[in-house]
Amino acid sequence: MSYLDIRNLKKRYTKNGPLVIDDVNLSVDKGEFIVFLGPSGCGKTTIIRMIAGLEDVTSGEIMIEGENIVGKQPKDRGVSMIFQSYAIWPHMTVFDNIAYPLKLQKVGKDEVERRVRSVAQATDITGMLDRYPAQMSGGQRQRVAVSRAIVVEPKIFLMDEPLSNLDAKLRVSMRTELKNIHEKQHSTSIFVTHDQSEAMSMADRIVVIYKGRIEQIGTPMEVYMDSATKFVAEFIGTPPTNFFDVTIREIGGRLKAVNNSFEFNVPDELEEALKPYEDKEVDMGIRPEFIGLSPELERTEWHLSDTVISFVEPQGSHSILITRIGETEVKIHTTSHMYIKPSTTAALNVEPDKVMFFDRETTKRIRKP
Ligand SMILES: Nc1ncnc2c1ncn2[C@@H]1O[C@H](COP(=O)(O)OP(=O)(O)OP(=O)(O)O)[C@@H](O)[C@H]1O
């Protein structure tokens, strides 16, 4: 049994309405930092509101340390939550804001003093305890909201897009701060975001959610390098994965992924997995950094196509090149500082073990058996 176990969780907002959460299962270990990642409307907020007890569960169980908390009052669940709009009270000092939940729990005065100061140290607002929220910046107010949520030492700390009201620069620095606070407090945290770079930089494990279902659970590197579905490969990474419509065919005794623009040799290790797809259409995905460019027109066994580069977007450390293969726009992320001029003709070769194929119907990755 894990620290938090979510089993067969389902949610309908109305009796005959759609299942907005459709059989979610998740186990979280004590001290983990979990990020729920997915597009707007996929159900992230609904799940954490059900954990917090702010929303009814249609069916399923939410177990914390082996006890099913479904049906319990929010205040009895040992869970704290902060929101996008950090609701702190304007008429109270920072100290009183943080102390408030402890006073509700009738914690003694000395203990309140000790815990507020200890949390304020972790969130780096010790010098501001006598201020009022109006005298603070957005980032500082969000730190007060975090302090107030963690001062009660919750079993689970839930955060619903807590950084989205902050400006871009502060957002990035608050990521590191929140992660630091998490490390110091050893809290078990669930953080909701639709921003994949926020998820990648903060999570121990990412839960990718789409249309009320979990697409994949994994470390940031796992969901990036080993995407389980077409949605995950598309949603994670900037620029996103390039996709091609291809048909699997045997040509000259070799399995190939074919369309009007290329005949690409299926990598050896995927031959067996792709054999049942012969004469069927599948989606082929390649991340922009796994397409190699040869202006000398050198073609390897894993040659995709020759092409003319249409646009170049220099990024300093690398460039993003934009081209077309047939009807498909393709983005290439160069791995060096080399500058390629627009209108350059080049051969595109692929790293064979980085090519992904997805089943058209299930959208799942076709893996070697
Ligand atoms: N109170 C409600 N009544 C009916 N439907 C709702 C209600 N709240 C949310 N929904 C629907 O449930 C689905 C999931 O919504 P939810 O807010 O959980 O998504 P989300 O992933 O958190 O989105 P966002 O990133 O935009 O906040 C959506 O289709 C939404 O329209």
The ligand as an SDF file (V2000), in Angstrom:
LIG
                    3D

 31 33  0  0  0  0  0  0  0  0999 V2000
  -19.1690   22.4830  -11.5790 N   0  0  0  0  0  0  0  0  0  0  0  0
  -19.1440   21.8710  -12.7650 C   0  0  0  0  0  0  0  0  0  0  0  0
  -20.2630   21.4490  -13.3770 N   0  0  0  0  0  0  0  0  0  0  0  0
  -20.2390   20.8070  -14.5720 C   0  0  0  0  0  0  0  0  0  0  0  0
  -19.1140   20.5400  -15.2500 N   0  0  0  0  0  0  0  0  0  0  0  0
  -17.9520   20.9400  -14.7060 C   0  0  0  0  0  0  0  0  0  0  0  0
  -17.8930   21.6280  -13.4460 C   0  0  0  0  0  0  0  0  0  0  0  0
  -16.5950   21.8930  -13.1490 N   0  0  0  0  0  0  0  0  0  0  0  0
  -15.8730   21.4000  -14.1870 C   0  0  0  0  0  0  0  0  0  0  0  0
  -16.6770   20.8290  -15.1270 N   0  0  0  0  0  0  0  0  0  0  0  0
  -16.2530   20.1600  -16.3700 C   0  0  0  0  0  0  0  0  0  0  0  0
  -15.4030   19.0680  -16.0130 O   0  0  0  0  0  0  0  0  0  0  0  0
  -14.3110   18.9630  -16.9190 C   0  0  0  0  0  0  0  0  0  0  0  0
  -13.0040   19.0220  -16.1500 C   0  0  0  0  0  0  0  0  0  0  0  0
  -12.8440   20.3160  -15.5850 O   0  0  0  0  0  0  0  0  0  0  0  0
  -11.5960   20.7190  -14.6740 P   0  0  0  0  0  0  0  0  0  0  0  0
  -11.8250   22.0890  -14.1520 O   0  0  0  0  0  0  0  0  0  0  0  0
  -11.3420   19.6440  -13.7010 O   0  0  0  0  0  0  0  0  0  0  0  0
  -10.4250   20.7180  -15.7360 O   0  0  0  0  0  0  0  0  0  0  0  0
   -8.9430   21.2580  -15.6250 P   0  0  0  0  0  0  0  0  0  0  0  0
   -8.0880   20.2480  -16.2860 O   0  0  0  0  0  0  0  0  0  0  0  0
   -8.6190   21.6030  -14.2170 O   0  0  0  0  0  0  0  0  0  0  0  0
   -9.0090   22.5640  -16.5160 O   0  0  0  0  0  0  0  0  0  0  0  0
   -8.2880   24.0060  -16.3310 P   0  0  0  0  0  0  0  0  0  0  0  0
   -6.8290   23.7980  -16.5810 O   0  0  0  0  0  0  0  0  0  0  0  0
   -8.9520   24.8240  -17.4020 O   0  0  0  0  0  0  0  0  0  0  0  0
   -8.6130   24.4630  -14.9350 O   0  0  0  0  0  0  0  0  0  0  0  0
  -14.4870   20.0830  -17.9440 C   0  0  0  0  0  0  0  0  0  0  0  0
  -15.0930   19.5430  -19.0710 O   0  0  0  0  0  0  0  0  0  0  0  0
  -15.3780   21.0560  -17.2290 C   0  0  0  0  0  0  0  0  0  0  0  0
  -16.1650   21.7660  -18.1620 O   0  0  0  0  0  0  0  0  0  0  0  0
  1  2  1  0
  2  3  1  0
  2  7  2  0
  3  4  2  0
  4  5  1  0
  5  6  2  0
  6  7  1  0
  6 10  1  0
  7  8  1  0
  8  9  2  0
  9 10  1  0
 10 11  1  0
 11 12  1  0
 11 30  1  0
 12 13  1  0
 13 14  1  0
 13 28  1  0
 14 15  1  0
 15 16  1  0
 16 17  2  0
 16 18  1  0
 16 19  1  0
 19 20  1  0
 20 21  2  0
 20 22  1  0
 20 23  1  0
 23 24  1  0
 24 25  2  0
 24 26  1  0
 24 27  1  0
 28 29  1  0
 28 30  1  0
 30 31  1  0
M  END
$$$$
